[in-house]
Amino acid sequence: MELTACIKALEQLKPGDHEITVYTDSAYLFNCIHKKWYLNWQKNGWRNARKQPVENRDLWERLLNLTASQKVDFRKVAGHSGDELNERADTLAKKGIEEAKKGARS
């Protein structure tokens, strides 16, 4: 979900000279970008260190394409630790899940 949310947010921006900061509580997202895991994944044919296919390759490729053309800074925040905006994002995500469930039942 974190990958999709980040992708959707970046897709809303018009191409240009923006300085974008993405705050995330996802260690997976943050570490991939900051530790540049994706470089090894690409070099190894989208296989991880265990020689398994990288999960969500399609999402990673979309995200990397979006970040390649813009200046994006990723910052890690602790999840469920009282950060006001992180808590708000979590509340909205839960609300979206509930609405999607209701729509699927209709």
Phi and psi restraints in degrees (range 20) as a CNS / XPLOR table:
assign (resid 1 and name C) (resid 2 and name N)
       (resid 2 and name CA) (resid 2 and name C) 1.0 -63.1 20.0 2
assign (resid 2 and name N) (resid 2 and name CA)
       (resid 2 and name C) (resid 3 and name N) 1.0 -39.9 20.0 2
assign (resid 2 and name C) (resid 3 and name N)
       (resid 3 and name CA) (resid 3 and name C) 1.0 -62.8 20.0 2
assign (resid 3 and name N) (resid 3 and name CA)
       (resid 3 and name C) (resid 4 and name N) 1.0 -47.3 20.0 2
assign (resid 3 and name C) (resid 4 and name N)
       (resid 4 and name CA) (resid 4 and name C) 1.0 -63.0 20.0 2
assign (resid 4 and name N) (resid 4 and name CA)
       (resid 4 and name C) (resid 5 and name N) 1.0 -42.9 20.0 2
assign (resid 4 and name C) (resid 5 and name N)
       (resid 5 and name CA) (resid 5 and name C) 1.0 -61.7 20.0 2
assign (resid 5 and name N) (resid 5 and name CA)
       (resid 5 and name C) (resid 6 and name N) 1.0 -43.2 20.0 2
assign (resid 5 and name C) (resid 6 and name N)
       (resid 6 and name CA) (resid 6 and name C) 1.0 -64.6 20.0 2
assign (resid 6 and name N) (resid 6 and name CA)
       (resid 6 and name C) (resid 7 and name N) 1.0 -44.3 20.0 2
assign (resid 6 and name C) (resid 7 and name N)
       (resid 7 and name CA) (resid 7 and name C) 1.0 -59.9 20.0 2
assign (resid 7 and name N) (resid 7 and name CA)
       (resid 7 and name C) (resid 8 and name N) 1.0 -49.5 20.0 2
assign (resid 7 and name C) (resid 8 and name N)
       (resid 8 and name CA) (resid 8 and name C) 1.0 -60.5 20.0 2
assign (resid 8 and name N) (resid 8 and name CA)
       (resid 8 and name C) (resid 9 and name N) 1.0 -40.2 20.0 2
assign (resid 8 and name C) (resid 9 and name N)
       (resid 9 and name CA) (resid 9 and name C) 1.0 -65.0 20.0 2
assign (resid 9 and name N) (resid 9 and name CA)
       (resid 9 and name C) (resid 10 and name N) 1.0 -46.2 20.0 2
assign (resid 9 and name C) (resid 10 and name N)
       (resid 10 and name CA) (resid 10 and name C) 1.0 -66.4 20.0 2
assign (resid 10 and name N) (resid 10 and name CA)
       (resid 10 and name C) (resid 11 and name N) 1.0 -32.1 20.0 2
assign (resid 10 and name C) (resid 11 and name N)
       (resid 11 and name CA) (resid 11 and name C) 1.0 -68.1 20.0 2
assign (resid 11 and name N) (resid 11 and name CA)
       (resid 11 and name C) (resid 12 and name N) 1.0 -21.1 20.0 2
assign (resid 11 and name C) (resid 12 and name N)
       (resid 12 and name CA) (resid 12 and name C) 1.0 -76.4 20.0 2
assign (resid 12 and name N) (resid 12 and name CA)
       (resid 12 and name C) (resid 13 and name N) 1.0 -17.6 20.0 2
assign (resid 12 and name C) (resid 13 and name N)
       (resid 13 and name CA) (resid 13 and name C) 1.0 -84.2 20.0 2
assign (resid 13 and name N) (resid 13 and name CA)
       (resid 13 and name C) (resid 14 and name N) 1.0 139.8 20.0 2
assign (resid 13 and name C) (resid 14 and name N)
       (resid 14 and name CA) (resid 14 and name C) 1.0 -76.5 20.0 2
assign (resid 14 and name N) (resid 14 and name CA)
       (resid 14 and name C) (resid 15 and name N) 1.0 144.4 20.0 2
assign (resid 14 and name C) (resid 15 and name N)
       (resid 15 and name CA) (resid 15 and name C) 1.0 -56.6 20.0 2
assign (resid 15 and name N) (resid 15 and name CA)
       (resid 15 and name C) (resid 16 and name N) 1.0 139.6 20.0 2
assign (resid 15 and name C) (resid 16 and name N)
       (resid 16 and name CA) (resid 16 and name C) 1.0 170.6 20.0 2
assign (resid 16 and name N) (resid 16 and name CA)
       (resid 16 and name C) (resid 17 and name N) 1.0 -169.0 20.0 2
assign (resid 16 and name C) (resid 17 and name N)
       (resid 17 and name CA) (resid 17 and name C) 1.0 -95.9 20.0 2
assign (resid 17 and name N) (resid 17 and name CA)
       (resid 17 and name C) (resid 18 and name N) 1.0 68.6 20.0 2
assign (resid 17 and name C) (resid 18 and name N)
       (resid 18 and name CA) (resid 18 and name C) 1.0 -96.3 20.0 2
assign (resid 18 and name N) (resid 18 and name CA)
       (resid 18 and name C) (resid 19 and name N) 1.0 147.3 20.0 2
assign (resid 18 and name C) (resid 19 and name N)
       (resid 19 and name CA) (resid 19 and name C) 1.0 -106.0 20.0 2
assign (resid 19 and name N) (resid 19 and name CA)
       (resid 19 and name C) (resid 20 and name N) 1.0 114.5 20.0 2
assign (resid 19 and name C) (resid 20 and name N)
       (resid 20 and name CA) (resid 20 and name C) 1.0 -113.4 20.0 2
assign (resid 20 and name N) (resid 20 and name CA)
       (resid 20 and name C) (resid 21 and name N) 1.0 135.2 20.0 2
assign (resid 20 and name C) (resid 21 and name N)
       (resid 21 and name CA) (resid 21 and name C) 1.0 -117.3 20.0 2
assign (resid 21 and name N) (resid 21 and name CA)
       (resid 21 and name C) (resid 22 and name N) 1.0 124.9 20.0 2
assign (resid 21 and name C) (resid 22 and name N)
       (resid 22 and name CA) (resid 22 and name C) 1.0 -107.9 20.0 2
assign (resid 22 and name N) (resid 22 and name CA)
       (resid 22 and name C) (resid 23 and name N) 1.0 121.5 20.0 2
assign (resid 22 and name C) (resid 23 and name N)
       (resid 23 and name CA) (resid 23 and name C) 1.0 -99.4 20.0 2
assign (resid 23 and name N) (resid 23 and name CA)
       (resid 23 and name C) (resid 24 and name N) 1.0 129.0 20.0 2
assign (resid 23 and name C) (resid 24 and name N)
       (resid 24 and name CA) (resid 24 and name C) 1.0 -139.7 20.0 2
assign (resid 24 and name N) (resid 24 and name CA)
       (resid 24 and name C) (resid 25 and name N) 1.0 145.7 20.0 2
assign (resid 24 and name C) (resid 25 and name N)
       (resid 25 and name CA) (resid 25 and name C) 1.0 -100.3 20.0 2
assign (resid 25 and name N) (resid 25 and name CA)
       (resid 25 and name C) (resid 26 and name N) 1.0 7.4 20.0 2
assign (resid 25 and name C) (resid 26 and name N)
       (resid 26 and name CA) (resid 26 and name C) 1.0 -88.7 20.0 2
assign (resid 26 and name N) (resid 26 and name CA)
       (resid 26 and name C) (resid 27 and name N) 1.0 109.9 20.0 2
assign (resid 26 and name C) (resid 27 and name N)
       (resid 27 and name CA) (resid 27 and name C) 1.0 -62.7 20.0 2
assign (resid 27 and name N) (resid 27 and name CA)
       (resid 27 and name C) (resid 28 and name N) 1.0 -36.4 20.0 2
assign (resid 27 and name C) (resid 28 and name N)
       (resid 28 and name CA) (resid 28 and name C) 1.0 -59.2 20.0 2
assign (resid 28 and name N) (resid 28 and name CA)
       (resid 28 and name C) (resid 29 and name N) 1.0 -50.5 20.0 2
assign (resid 28 and name C) (resid 29 and name N)
       (resid 29 and name CA) (resid 29 and name C) 1.0 -65.3 20.0 2
assign (resid 29 and name N) (resid 29 and name CA)
       (resid 29 and name C) (resid 30 and name N) 1.0 -50.7 20.0 2
assign (resid 29 and name C) (resid 30 and name N)
       (resid 30 and name CA) (resid 30 and name C) 1.0 -61.1 20.0 2
assign (resid 30 and name N) (resid 30 and name CA)
       (resid 30 and name C) (resid 31 and name N) 1.0 -48.7 20.0 2
assign (resid 30 and name C) (resid 31 and name N)
       (resid 31 and name CA) (resid 31 and name C) 1.0 -66.3 20.0 2
assign (resid 31 and name N) (resid 31 and name CA)
       (resid 31 and name C) (resid 32 and name N) 1.0 -37.8 20.0 2
assign (resid 31 and name C) (resid 32 and name N)
       (resid 32 and name CA) (resid 32 and name C) 1.0 -58.7 20.0 2
assign (resid 32 and name N) (resid 32 and name CA)
       (resid 32 and name C) (resid 33 and name N) 1.0 -43.8 20.0 2
assign (resid 32 and name C) (resid 33 and name N)
       (resid 33 and name CA) (resid 33 and name C) 1.0 -73.7 20.0 2
assign (resid 33 and name N) (resid 33 and name CA)
       (resid 33 and name C) (resid 34 and name N) 1.0 -50.5 20.0 2
assign (resid 33 and name C) (resid 34 and name N)
       (resid 34 and name CA) (resid 34 and name C) 1.0 -73.9 20.0 2
assign (resid 34 and name N) (resid 34 and name CA)
       (resid 34 and name C) (resid 35 and name N) 1.0 -33.4 20.0 2
assign (resid 34 and name C) (resid 35 and name N)
       (resid 35 and name CA) (resid 35 and name C) 1.0 -93.4 20.0 2
assign (resid 35 and name N) (resid 35 and name CA)
       (resid 35 and name C) (resid 36 and name N) 1.0 0.3 20.0 2
assign (resid 35 and name C) (resid 36 and name N)
       (resid 36 and name CA) (resid 36 and name C) 1.0 55.6 20.0 2
assign (resid 36 and name N) (resid 36 and name CA)
       (resid 36 and name C) (resid 37 and name N) 1.0 40.8 20.0 2
assign (resid 36 and name C) (resid 37 and name N)
       (resid 37 and name CA) (resid 37 and name C) 1.0 -56.1 20.0 2
assign (resid 37 and name N) (resid 37 and name CA)
       (resid 37 and name C) (resid 38 and name N) 1.0 -36.1 20.0 2
assign (resid 37 and name C) (resid 38 and name N)
       (resid 38 and name CA) (resid 38 and name C) 1.0 -58.9 20.0 2
assign (resid 38 and name N) (resid 38 and name CA)
       (resid 38 and name C) (resid 39 and name N) 1.0 -28.4 20.0 2
assign (resid 38 and name C) (resid 39 and name N)
       (resid 39 and name CA) (resid 39 and name C) 1.0 -64.2 20.0 2
assign (resid 39 and name N) (resid 39 and name CA)
       (resid 39 and name C) (resid 40 and name N) 1.0 -43.6 20.0 2
assign (resid 39 and name C) (resid 40 and name N)
       (resid 40 and name CA) (resid 40 and name C) 1.0 -69.0 20.0 2
assign (resid 40 and name N) (resid 40 and name CA)
       (resid 40 and name C) (resid 41 and name N) 1.0 -37.8 20.0 2
assign (resid 40 and name C) (resid 41 and name N)
       (resid 41 and name CA) (resid 41 and name C) 1.0 -59.5 20.0 2
assign (resid 41 and name N) (resid 41 and name CA)
       (resid 41 and name C) (resid 42 and name N) 1.0 -47.3 20.0 2
assign (resid 41 and name C) (resid 42 and name N)
       (resid 42 and name CA) (resid 42 and name C) 1.0 -63.3 20.0 2
assign (resid 42 and name N) (resid 42 and name CA)
       (resid 42 and name C) (resid 43 and name N) 1.0 -45.9 20.0 2
assign (resid 42 and name C) (resid 43 and name N)
       (resid 43 and name CA) (resid 43 and name C) 1.0 -61.4 20.0 2
assign (resid 43 and name N) (resid 43 and name CA)
       (resid 43 and name C) (resid 44 and name N) 1.0 -33.7 20.0 2
assign (resid 43 and name C) (resid 44 and name N)
       (resid 44 and name CA) (resid 44 and name C) 1.0 -96.9 20.0 2
assign (resid 44 and name N) (resid 44 and name CA)
       (resid 44 and name C) (resid 45 and name N) 1.0 23.3 20.0 2
assign (resid 44 and name C) (resid 45 and name N)
       (resid 45 and name CA) (resid 45 and name C) 1.0 66.7 20.0 2
assign (resid 45 and name N) (resid 45 and name CA)
       (resid 45 and name C) (resid 46 and name N) 1.0 37.2 20.0 2
assign (resid 45 and name C) (resid 46 and name N)
       (resid 46 and name CA) (resid 46 and name C) 1.0 60.6 20.0 2
assign (resid 46 and name N) (resid 46 and name CA)
       (resid 46 and name C) (resid 47 and name N) 1.0 44.5 20.0 2
assign (resid 46 and name C) (resid 47 and name N)
       (resid 47 and name CA) (resid 47 and name C) 1.0 -117.6 20.0 2
assign (resid 47 and name N) (resid 47 and name CA)
       (resid 47 and name C) (resid 48 and name N) 1.0 143.5 20.0 2
assign (resid 47 and name C) (resid 48 and name N)
       (resid 48 and name CA) (resid 48 and name C) 1.0 -85.0 20.0 2
assign (resid 48 and name N) (resid 48 and name CA)
       (resid 48 and name C) (resid 49 and name N) 1.0 -174.0 20.0 2
assign (resid 48 and name C) (resid 49 and name N)
       (resid 49 and name CA) (resid 49 and name C) 1.0 -62.5 20.0 2
assign (resid 49 and name N) (resid 49 and name CA)
       (resid 49 and name C) (resid 50 and name N) 1.0 -23.8 20.0 2
assign (resid 49 and name C) (resid 50 and name N)
       (resid 50 and name CA) (resid 50 and name C) 1.0 -90.7 20.0 2
assign (resid 50 and name N) (resid 50 and name CA)
       (resid 50 and name C) (resid 51 and name N) 1.0 9.9 20.0 2
assign (resid 50 and name C) (resid 51 and name N)
       (resid 51 and name CA) (resid 51 and name C) 1.0 68.2 20.0 2
assign (resid 51 and name N) (resid 51 and name CA)
       (resid 51 and name C) (resid 52 and name N) 1.0 18.4 20.0 2
assign (resid 51 and name C) (resid 52 and name N)
       (resid 52 and name CA) (resid 52 and name C) 1.0 -96.3 20.0 2
assign (resid 52 and name N) (resid 52 and name CA)
       (resid 52 and name C) (resid 53 and name N) 1.0 151.8 20.0 2
assign (resid 52 and name C) (resid 53 and name N)
       (resid 53 and name CA) (resid 53 and name C) 1.0 -59.3 20.0 2
assign (resid 53 and name N) (resid 53 and name CA)
       (resid 53 and name C) (resid 54 and name N) 1.0 138.6 20.0 2
assign (resid 53 and name C) (resid 54 and name N)
       (resid 54 and name CA) (resid 54 and name C) 1.0 -66.5 20.0 2
assign (resid 54 and name N) (resid 54 and name CA)
       (resid 54 and name C) (resid 55 and name N) 1.0 128.3 20.0 2
assign (resid 54 and name C) (resid 55 and name N)
       (resid 55 and name CA) (resid 55 and name C) 1.0 -70.1 20.0 2
assign (resid 55 and name N) (resid 55 and name CA)
       (resid 55 and name C) (resid 56 and name N) 1.0 144.4 20.0 2
assign (resid 55 and name C) (resid 56 and name N)
       (resid 56 and name CA) (resid 56 and name C) 1.0 62.4 20.0 2
assign (resid 56 and name N) (resid 56 and name CA)
       (resid 56 and name C) (resid 57 and name N) 1.0 34.3 20.0 2
assign (resid 56 and name C) (resid 57 and name N)
       (resid 57 and name CA) (resid 57 and name C) 1.0 -52.4 20.0 2
assign (resid 57 and name N) (resid 57 and name CA)
       (resid 57 and name C) (resid 58 and name N) 1.0 -42.4 20.0 2
assign (resid 57 and name C) (resid 58 and name N)
       (resid 58 and name CA) (resid 58 and name C) 1.0 -59.4 20.0 2
assign (resid 58 and name N) (resid 58 and name CA)
       (resid 58 and name C) (resid 59 and name N) 1.0 -39.3 20.0 2
assign (resid 58 and name C) (resid 59 and name N)
       (resid 59 and name CA) (resid 59 and name C) 1.0 -71.0 20.0 2
assign (resid 59 and name N) (resid 59 and name CA)
       (resid 59 and name C) (resid 60 and name N) 1.0 -41.5 20.0 2
assign (resid 59 and name C) (resid 60 and name N)
       (resid 60 and name CA) (resid 60 and name C) 1.0 -61.5 20.0 2
assign (resid 60 and name N) (resid 60 and name CA)
       (resid 60 and name C) (resid 61 and name N) 1.0 -41.7 20.0 2
assign (resid 60 and name C) (resid 61 and name N)
       (resid 61 and name CA) (resid 61 and name C) 1.0 -64.1 20.0 2
assign (resid 61 and name N) (resid 61 and name CA)
       (resid 61 and name C) (resid 62 and name N) 1.0 -41.6 20.0 2
assign (resid 61 and name C) (resid 62 and name N)
       (resid 62 and name CA) (resid 62 and name C) 1.0 -62.0 20.0 2
assign (resid 62 and name N) (resid 62 and name CA)
       (resid 62 and name C) (resid 63 and name N) 1.0 -45.7 20.0 2
assign (resid 62 and name C) (resid 63 and name N)
       (resid 63 and name CA) (resid 63 and name C) 1.0 -63.5 20.0 2
assign (resid 63 and name N) (resid 63 and name CA)
       (resid 63 and name C) (resid 64 and name N) 1.0 -44.4 20.0 2
assign (resid 63 and name C) (resid 64 and name N)
       (resid 64 and name CA) (resid 64 and name C) 1.0 -64.4 20.0 2
assign (resid 64 and name N) (resid 64 and name CA)
       (resid 64 and name C) (resid 65 and name N) 1.0 -37.2 20.0 2
assign (resid 64 and name C) (resid 65 and name N)
       (resid 65 and name CA) (resid 65 and name C) 1.0 -63.1 20.0 2
assign (resid 65 and name N) (resid 65 and name CA)
       (resid 65 and name C) (resid 66 and name N) 1.0 -41.3 20.0 2
assign (resid 65 and name C) (resid 66 and name N)
       (resid 66 and name CA) (resid 66 and name C) 1.0 -67.9 20.0 2
assign (resid 66 and name N) (resid 66 and name CA)
       (resid 66 and name C) (resid 67 and name N) 1.0 -39.4 20.0 2
assign (resid 66 and name C) (resid 67 and name N)
       (resid 67 and name CA) (resid 67 and name C) 1.0 -79.0 20.0 2
assign (resid 67 and name N) (resid 67 and name CA)
       (resid 67 and name C) (resid 68 and name N) 1.0 -19.9 20.0 2
assign (resid 67 and name C) (resid 68 and name N)
       (resid 68 and name CA) (resid 68 and name C) 1.0 -68.4 20.0 2
assign (resid 68 and name N) (resid 68 and name CA)
       (resid 68 and name C) (resid 69 and name N) 1.0 -28.8 20.0 2
assign (resid 68 and name C) (resid 69 and name N)
       (resid 69 and name CA) (resid 69 and name C) 1.0 -101.7 20.0 2
assign (resid 69 and name N) (resid 69 and name CA)
       (resid 69 and name C) (resid 70 and name N) 1.0 4.9 20.0 2
assign (resid 69 and name C) (resid 70 and name N)
       (resid 70 and name CA) (resid 70 and name C) 1.0 -140.5 20.0 2
assign (resid 70 and name N) (resid 70 and name CA)
       (resid 70 and name C) (resid 71 and name N) 1.0 158.7 20.0 2
assign (resid 70 and name C) (resid 71 and name N)
       (resid 71 and name CA) (resid 71 and name C) 1.0 -88.3 20.0 2
assign (resid 71 and name N) (resid 71 and name CA)
       (resid 71 and name C) (resid 72 and name N) 1.0 106.9 20.0 2
assign (resid 71 and name C) (resid 72 and name N)
       (resid 72 and name CA) (resid 72 and name C) 1.0 -122.3 20.0 2
assign (resid 72 and name N) (resid 72 and name CA)
       (resid 72 and name C) (resid 73 and name N) 1.0 125.6 20.0 2
assign (resid 72 and name C) (resid 73 and name N)
       (resid 73 and name CA) (resid 73 and name C) 1.0 -108.1 20.0 2
assign (resid 73 and name N) (resid 73 and name CA)
       (resid 73 and name C) (resid 74 and name N) 1.0 123.5 20.0 2
assign (resid 73 and name C) (resid 74 and name N)
       (resid 74 and name CA) (resid 74 and name C) 1.0 -99.5 20.0 2
assign (resid 74 and name N) (resid 74 and name CA)
       (resid 74 and name C) (resid 75 and name N) 1.0 131.7 20.0 2
assign (resid 74 and name C) (resid 75 and name N)
       (resid 75 and name CA) (resid 75 and name C) 1.0 -126.8 20.0 2
assign (resid 75 and name N) (resid 75 and name CA)
       (resid 75 and name C) (resid 76 and name N) 1.0 138.2 20.0 2
assign (resid 75 and name C) (resid 76 and name N)
       (resid 76 and name CA) (resid 76 and name C) 1.0 -90.9 20.0 2
assign (resid 76 and name N) (resid 76 and name CA)
       (resid 76 and name C) (resid 77 and name N) 1.0 132.6 20.0 2
assign (resid 76 and name C) (resid 77 and name N)
       (resid 77 and name CA) (resid 77 and name C) 1.0 -123.4 20.0 2
assign (resid 77 and name N) (resid 77 and name CA)
       (resid 77 and name C) (resid 78 and name N) 1.0 151.4 20.0 2
assign (resid 77 and name C) (resid 78 and name N)
       (resid 78 and name CA) (resid 78 and name C) 1.0 -74.9 20.0 2
assign (resid 78 and name N) (resid 78 and name CA)
       (resid 78 and name C) (resid 79 and name N) 1.0 130.7 20.0 2
assign (resid 78 and name C) (resid 79 and name N)
       (resid 79 and name CA) (resid 79 and name C) 1.0 -77.9 20.0 2
assign (resid 79 and name N) (resid 79 and name CA)
       (resid 79 and name C) (resid 80 and name N) 1.0 147.0 20.0 2
assign (resid 79 and name C) (resid 80 and name N)
       (resid 80 and name CA) (resid 80 and name C) 1.0 53.6 20.0 2
assign (resid 80 and name N) (resid 80 and name CA)
       (resid 80 and name C) (resid 81 and name N) 1.0 40.9 20.0 2
assign (resid 80 and name C) (resid 81 and name N)
       (resid 81 and name CA) (resid 81 and name C) 1.0 -121.6 20.0 2
assign (resid 81 and name N) (resid 81 and name CA)
       (resid 81 and name C) (resid 82 and name N) 1.0 15.7 20.0 2
assign (resid 81 and name C) (resid 82 and name N)
       (resid 82 and name CA) (resid 82 and name C) 1.0 94.7 20.0 2
assign (resid 82 and name N) (resid 82 and name CA)
       (resid 82 and name C) (resid 83 and name N) 1.0 -0.4 20.0 2
assign (resid 82 and name C) (resid 83 and name N)
       (resid 83 and name CA) (resid 83 and name C) 1.0 -64.4 20.0 2
assign (resid 83 and name N) (resid 83 and name CA)
       (resid 83 and name C) (resid 84 and name N) 1.0 117.9 20.0 2
assign (resid 83 and name C) (resid 84 and name N)
       (resid 84 and name CA) (resid 84 and name C) 1.0 -55.5 20.0 2
assign (resid 84 and name N) (resid 84 and name CA)
       (resid 84 and name C) (resid 85 and name N) 1.0 -48.3 20.0 2
assign (resid 84 and name C) (resid 85 and name N)
       (resid 85 and name CA) (resid 85 and name C) 1.0 -71.8 20.0 2
assign (resid 85 and name N) (resid 85 and name CA)
       (resid 85 and name C) (resid 86 and name N) 1.0 -34.3 20.0 2
assign (resid 85 and name C) (resid 86 and name N)
       (resid 86 and name CA) (resid 86 and name C) 1.0 -66.4 20.0 2
assign (resid 86 and name N) (resid 86 and name CA)
       (resid 86 and name C) (resid 87 and name N) 1.0 -41.1 20.0 2
assign (resid 86 and name C) (resid 87 and name N)
       (resid 87 and name CA) (resid 87 and name C) 1.0 -64.9 20.0 2
assign (resid 87 and name N) (resid 87 and name CA)
       (resid 87 and name C) (resid 88 and name N) 1.0 -38.2 20.0 2
assign (resid 87 and name C) (resid 88 and name N)
       (resid 88 and name CA) (resid 88 and name C) 1.0 -64.5 20.0 2
assign (resid 88 and name N) (resid 88 and name CA)
       (resid 88 and name C) (resid 89 and name N) 1.0 -43.9 20.0 2
assign (resid 88 and name C) (resid 89 and name N)
       (resid 89 and name CA) (resid 89 and name C) 1.0 -61.3 20.0 2
assign (resid 89 and name N) (resid 89 and name CA)
       (resid 89 and name C) (resid 90 and name N) 1.0 -41.2 20.0 2
assign (resid 89 and name C) (resid 90 and name N)
       (resid 90 and name CA) (resid 90 and name C) 1.0 -63.7 20.0 2
assign (resid 90 and name N) (resid 90 and name CA)
       (resid 90 and name C) (resid 91 and name N) 1.0 -42.4 20.0 2
assign (resid 90 and name C) (resid 91 and name N)
       (resid 91 and name CA) (resid 91 and name C) 1.0 -61.7 20.0 2
assign (resid 91 and name N) (resid 91 and name CA)
       (resid 91 and name C) (resid 92 and name N) 1.0 -44.6 20.0 2
assign (resid 91 and name C) (resid 92 and name N)
       (resid 92 and name CA) (resid 92 and name C) 1.0 -65.4 20.0 2
assign (resid 92 and name N) (resid 92 and name CA)
       (resid 92 and name C) (resid 93 and name N) 1.0 -37.8 20.0 2
assign (resid 92 and name C) (resid 93 and name N)
       (resid 93 and name CA) (resid 93 and name C) 1.0 -63.8 20.0 2
assign (resid 93 and name N) (resid 93 and name CA)
       (resid 93 and name C) (resid 94 and name N) 1.0 -45.1 20.0 2
assign (resid 93 and name C) (resid 94 and name N)
       (resid 94 and name CA) (resid 94 and name C) 1.0 -62.8 20.0 2
assign (resid 94 and name N) (resid 94 and name CA)
       (resid 94 and name C) (resid 95 and name N) 1.0 -40.5 20.0 2
assign (resid 94 and name C) (resid 95 and name N)
       (resid 95 and name CA) (resid 95 and name C) 1.0 -62.7 20.0 2
assign (resid 95 and name N) (resid 95 and name CA)
       (resid 95 and name C) (resid 96 and name N) 1.0 -42.2 20.0 2
assign (resid 95 and name C) (resid 96 and name N)
       (resid 96 and name CA) (resid 96 and name C) 1.0 -62.1 20.0 2
assign (resid 96 and name N) (resid 96 and name CA)
       (resid 96 and name C) (resid 97 and name N) 1.0 -39.4 20.0 2
assign (resid 96 and name C) (resid 97 and name N)
       (resid 97 and name CA) (resid 97 and name C) 1.0 -63.8 20.0 2
assign (resid 97 and name N) (resid 97 and name CA)
       (resid 97 and name C) (resid 98 and name N) 1.0 -44.6 20.0 2
assign (resid 97 and name C) (resid 98 and name N)
       (resid 98 and name CA) (resid 98 and name C) 1.0 -62.8 20.0 2
assign (resid 98 and name N) (resid 98 and name CA)
       (resid 98 and name C) (resid 99 and name N) 1.0 -42.1 20.0 2
assign (resid 98 and name C) (resid 99 and name N)
       (resid 99 and name CA) (resid 99 and name C) 1.0 -65.0 20.0 2
assign (resid 99 and name N) (resid 99 and name CA)
       (resid 99 and name C) (resid 100 and name N) 1.0 -38.3 20.0 2
assign (resid 99 and name C) (resid 100 and name N)
       (resid 100 and name CA) (resid 100 and name C) 1.0 -66.4 20.0 2
assign (resid 100 and name N) (resid 100 and name CA)
       (resid 100 and name C) (resid 101 and name N) 1.0 -38.3 20.0 2
assign (resid 100 and name C) (resid 101 and name N)
       (resid 101 and name CA) (resid 101 and name C) 1.0 -64.1 20.0 2
assign (resid 101 and name N) (resid 101 and name CA)
       (resid 101 and name C) (resid 102 and name N) 1.0 -42.8 20.0 2
assign (resid 101 and name C) (resid 102 and name N)
       (resid 102 and name CA) (resid 102 and name C) 1.0 -63.1 20.0 2
assign (resid 102 and name N) (resid 102 and name CA)
       (resid 102 and name C) (resid 103 and name N) 1.0 -42.6 20.0 2
assign (resid 102 and name C) (resid 103 and name N)
       (resid 103 and name CA) (resid 103 and name C) 1.0 -64.4 20.0 2
assign (resid 103 and name N) (resid 103 and name CA)
       (resid 103 and name C) (resid 104 and name N) 1.0 -35.8 20.0 2
assign (resid 103 and name C) (resid 104 and name N)
       (resid 104 and name CA) (resid 104 and name C) 1.0 -70.2 20.0 2
assign (resid 104 and name N) (resid 104 and name CA)
       (resid 104 and name C) (resid 105 and name N) 1.0 -28.8 20.0 2
assign (resid 104 and name C) (resid 105 and name N)
       (resid 105 and name CA) (resid 105 and name C) 1.0 -79.7 20.0 2
assign (resid 105 and name N) (resid 105 and name CA)
       (resid 105 and name C) (resid 106 and name N) 1.0 -20.4 20.0 2
